[in-house]
Amino acid sequence: MARAIWKGVIRFGTIDVPVRLFSAVQDRDVHFRLLHGKDLVPVEQHMVNPETDEIVPRERIRKGFEVDPGVFVMLDDEELEELEPEPSREIEVMRFVKPELISHQWYERPYYLGPDGSEPSYLALARALEHRKLEGVARWTMRKRSYLGTLRARGNHLLLITIRPAEEVVLAESLDAPEGRKLDQREVRMARQLVSALEGEFEPESFTDEYRDKVMALIEAKASGEKIPVSQAKRKRGTERELTNVLKASIQSVRKEKAVA
């Protein structure tokens, strides 16, 4: 069973819904230890003065923000601690909005919310959000940091997804519009056919991290004493072809794969 990493209370209007927060994702990256090449002892990292190569002890390190080249504003830990948000268990829902108003680049990290002793109010909120097709815009403080996020329902479960602050999000309107020649109707029609040919159900179990799988297979083989030659993948060279020919070949390839499956 998953273990809760935080507890809080969803609050909107005069309604309180006690919840427990669970991580909705897990780190599956391959993590290596850095070892000394001769005796395989784990090495340690130190902060070093680049001018003297002297190791700087932690107590002599200070934090500075560079405002101009070579000009720093120095900050003490005590000063930064005074700016930390007040501890709170409240998840304040400020408003409910349509999901399509929040584009994908805003979303950051998802969490599950489970009921914490008040299942009727939890289920009522989940079903109300599911019925109205709305997301709640919420803010809360967790582990000395303020968060902004969205509250959404997936069946009888609630999810809380952190979103990035506005200054971190690059809007599409700020990008230059794509340029190029105007497509003819045949190219547009074939592009639509290719999209239709690839249409299907989302099967997340079929999308894996191939590089991680290969690294773990190599680690397991070497751990058991096997020797596996590692060959470098050959890169395919691109060639300039007419767009209609490329689309036609792609459609034929997709249809062939579906026929075999």
C-alpha positions in Angstrom: 0.0 0.0 0.0 1.3 3.5 -0.9 2.3 5.7 2.1 1.0 9.2 2.4 3.7 11.9 2.2 1.6 14.8 3.6 -1.8 15.5 5.1 -4.0 18.5 4.5 -7.5 19.8 4.2 -9.2 20.9 1.0 -11.1 24.1 1.7 -13.6 25.9 -0.5 -16.3 28.1 0.8 -17.4 26.6 4.2 -16.5 23.0 3.1 -13.5 21.1 4.6 -12.4 17.8 3.1 -9.5 16.1 5.0 -7.1 14.4 2.6 -3.8 12.5 2.5 -1.4 13.2 -0.3 0.4 10.4 -2.3 2.9 10.7 -5.1 1.4 9.8 -8.5 4.8 9.2 -10.1 8.0 7.4 -9.1 11.6 7.8 -10.1 12.7 4.9 -12.2 16.0 6.4 -13.5 19.2 4.4 -13.3 21.3 6.0 -10.5 25.0 5.3 -10.5 27.5 5.7 -7.6 30.8 7.4 -8.5 33.7 5.3 -7.5 37.5 5.6 -7.4 38.8 3.8 -10.5 41.5 1.9 -8.7 40.0 0.6 -5.4 36.3 1.2 -6.1 35.8 3.3 -3.0 32.9 5.8 -3.3 34.2 9.3 -4.0 32.9 12.4 -2.2 32.2 15.9 -3.6 33.7 19.0 -2.1 33.3 22.7 -2.8 36.7 24.1 -4.0 38.1 27.6 -4.4 39.0 27.6 -8.1 41.8 30.1 -7.6 43.6 28.2 -4.8 42.2 24.6 -5.2 41.5 24.8 -1.5 38.5 22.8 -0.2 36.1 25.3 1.4 34.3 24.0 4.6 30.5 24.2 4.6 30.6 26.8 7.5 32.6 29.2 5.3 30.2 29.0 2.3 27.7 31.9 1.9 24.9 32.4 -0.6 25.0 35.3 -3.1 22.8 36.4 -6.0 24.7 38.0 -9.0 22.9 41.2 -9.9 25.7 42.4 -12.3 28.8 40.7 -13.5 31.0 40.2 -10.4 28.5 42.0 -8.2 26.7 39.9 -5.6 23.9 40.5 -3.0 24.8 38.3 0.0 22.0 36.6 1.9 22.1 34.8 5.2 20.1 31.7 6.1 18.3 33.6 8.8 17.1 36.2 6.3 15.8 33.5 3.9 14.1 31.6 6.7 12.1 34.8 7.6 10.7 34.8 4.1 9.5 31.2 4.2 5.6 30.8 4.2 3.8 30.1 7.4 3.2 26.4 8.0 -0.3 25.3 7.0 -2.4 22.2 6.2 -5.0 24.1 4.1 -5.4 23.4 0.4 -7.4 26.5 -0.6 -9.5 26.2 -3.7 -9.9 29.7 -5.1 -12.1 29.0 -8.2 -13.2 26.3 -10.6 -12.3 26.5 -14.3 -12.7 24.5 -17.5 -9.7 22.2 -18.0 -9.1 23.4 -21.6 -8.2 26.8 -20.2 -5.0 25.4 -18.7 -2.6 24.2 -21.4 -0.1 21.4 -20.9 3.0 23.4 -20.3 1.6 24.7 -17.0 1.4 21.3 -15.4 4.4 20.1 -13.4 4.0 17.2 -10.9 0.9 15.1 -10.1 -0.2 13.8 -6.7 -3.1 11.6 -5.6 -5.4 12.7 -2.8 -7.0 10.1 -0.6 -9.7 10.6 2.0 -8.5 11.1 5.6 -11.5 10.0 7.7 -14.2 11.8 5.7 -15.0 9.6 2.8 -18.6 11.0 2.1 -17.3 14.6 1.6 -14.4 13.3 -0.4 -16.6 11.3 -2.8 -19.1 14.1 -3.1 -16.3 16.5 -4.2 -14.9 14.0 -6.7 -18.2 13.3 -8.2 -19.2 16.9 -8.4 -15.9 17.8 -10.3 -16.4 14.8 -12.6 -20.0 15.7 -13.4 -19.3 19.4 -14.0 -16.1 18.7 -16.0 -14.2 21.4 -14.0 -10.8 21.7 -12.2 -10.2 23.7 -9.1 -7.3 26.2 -9.0 -5.8 25.7 -5.5 -2.8 27.0 -3.4 -1.2 25.4 -0.4 2.0 25.3 1.6 4.0 22.1 2.0 7.4 21.6 3.5 8.3 25.3 3.7 7.3 26.0 0.1 4.2 27.6 -1.5 2.5 25.8 -4.3 -0.2 26.6 -7.0 -2.0 23.7 -8.6 -5.2 22.2 -10.0 -7.6 19.9 -8.3 -9.3 17.4 -10.7 -11.2 14.2 -10.4 -10.5 10.9 -12.1 -13.4 8.6 -11.4 -13.7 8.4 -7.6 -10.2 9.7 -7.1 -8.9 13.2 -6.6 -5.7 14.4 -8.1 -3.7 17.5 -7.2 -1.3 18.7 -9.9 1.3 21.4 -9.2 1.5 24.1 -11.9 4.4 26.4 -12.8 4.4 30.1 -11.9 3.5 32.4 -14.8 7.1 33.7 -15.2 8.3 30.1 -16.1 5.7 29.4 -18.8 6.5 30.3 -22.4 3.3 30.9 -24.3 2.9 29.9 -27.9 1.9 33.5 -28.8 5.5 34.5 -28.0 6.9 32.3 -30.7 7.4 33.2 -34.4 4.7 31.8 -36.6 5.8 28.8 -38.8 6.7 29.9 -42.3 6.9 28.0 -45.6 5.0 27.4 -48.8 1.3 26.8 -48.7 0.4 23.1 -48.7 -1.8 21.8 -51.5 -5.0 19.9 -50.8 -3.5 16.6 -51.6 -0.8 17.0 -49.0 -3.3 18.1 -46.4 -5.6 15.1 -47.2 -2.7 12.6 -47.0 -1.6 14.1 -43.7 -5.1 13.6 -42.3 -5.1 10.0 -43.6 -1.9 9.3 -41.8 -3.3 10.7 -38.5 -6.4 8.6 -38.9 -4.3 5.5 -39.6 -2.4 6.0 -36.4 -5.5 6.6 -34.3 -6.1 4.2 -31.5 -6.3 3.6 -27.8 -3.7 4.9 -25.4 -1.8 1.9 -24.1 0.8 3.3 -21.6 2.3 -0.2 -20.9 3.7 -0.2 -24.4 5.6 3.0 -24.0 8.8 2.2 -22.0 12.2 3.8 -21.5 14.1 1.6 -23.9 17.5 3.1 -22.9 16.8 2.3 -19.2 15.8 -1.2 -20.1 19.0 -1.8 -22.0 21.1 -0.3 -19.2 19.4 -2.6 -16.6 19.8 -5.6 -18.9 23.5 -4.8 -19.3 23.9 -4.4 -15.5 22.2 -7.7 -14.8 24.3 -9.5 -17.4 27.5 -8.1 -16.0 26.5 -8.9 -12.5 26.0 -12.6 -13.5 29.4 -12.7 -15.2 28.3 -12.4 -18.8 30.2 -10.4 -21.4 27.9 -8.5 -23.8 29.4 -6.6 -26.7 27.9 -3.1 -26.9 27.4 -2.0 -30.5 26.8 1.6 -31.5 23.5 2.1 -33.3 23.8 3.3 -36.9 22.3 6.6 -37.6 19.9 6.8 -40.5 20.7 9.5 -43.1 17.9 11.7 -44.1 17.1 12.4 -47.7 15.1 15.1 -49.3 11.9 13.7 -50.8 8.6 15.1 -51.9 6.2 15.5 -49.0 3.5 13.6 -50.8 5.9 10.6 -51.3 6.8 10.7 -47.6 3.2 10.8 -46.5 2.3 8.0 -48.9 5.1 5.7 -47.7 4.1 6.4 -44.1 0.5 5.6 -44.6 1.4 2.3 -46.3 3.8 1.4 -43.5 1.2 2.0 -40.8 -1.5 0.1 -42.6 0.9 -2.8 -43.1 1.9 -2.9 -39.4 -1.8 -2.9 -38.4 -2.6 -5.7 -40.8 0.1 -7.9 -39.3 -1.0 -7.1 -35.8 
